[in-house]
Amino acid sequence: MSTWQEVPLPSICERAIAVSIPRSNQFLVVSYEGVHLVTYAPSPSVESDPTLPEYAAYDTETYTATFRDTTYPMIGLHGGNPRLFSRFQETLEIRGDQLAIRSQDGTVLTRPFKNFSGDWAVATFSDDDAYILIACPYDFDFVLLRRATDDASSPAPPQPPLRSQRNQPGCASIFVALVAGFFWLSVLNMFLCPSLMVQPQPHAPAQWWISYVVFFALLLTGALFFTYLARRTHSRRGK
């Protein structure tokens, strides 16, 4: 299963009402003091807007908050819809002051956390399943975990498709076909066309050239024929 490492977070606010599901290395916090956009990677930072305190940007009926023309799904004091299931078939469950991370094979990893207030506590995967955020009313109880290693249930990286080797006989098949064609045509020439095997005579040069041209034409035809047979045999074995 995966292992998780804690990511340090900066000081955010005094008392939070809700947090957003982390995405794009950020999450939004709505507090009694304002709205706070927390960036946790590559370096932690906080941008706060005190002109939007409490529920000025947070709709408790839709569990959403709007900040800088971006709408964030929120979870916290009033409920919400945390991401409790990852694409690696892991599940999150808060058990008192512990977070249980259950993997696909049934292994459970527990992570204790503190909740000074005790009013509420939520946990959620980030939208890319690379982080887990545990949030409570006080920011010093926030815990952000980063996935350090992927478990065996992670999807394997895509492999380049294998090229089909059917209908592609190797060099050995072609060589055997050529030898078989040569042998077959030699026998055929010996028994059916003995006149083509005559030795060149000084008084008949034309006959010598015609004999060997015809012989090599037959040899090439036989080689092509046996290569075709080898391709068909190789194709059938590959199916």
Secondary structure by P-SEA (a helix, b strand, c coil): cbbbbbbbbccccccccccccccccbbbbbcccbbbbbbcccbbbbbbbcccccccccccccccccccccccccccccccccccccccbbbbbbcccbbbbbccccbbbbbbbbbccccbbbbbbcccccbbbbbccccccbbbbcccccccccccccccccccccccccaaaaaaaaaaaaaaaaaaaaccccccccccccccaaaaaaaaaaaaaaaaaaaaaaaaaaaaaaaaaac
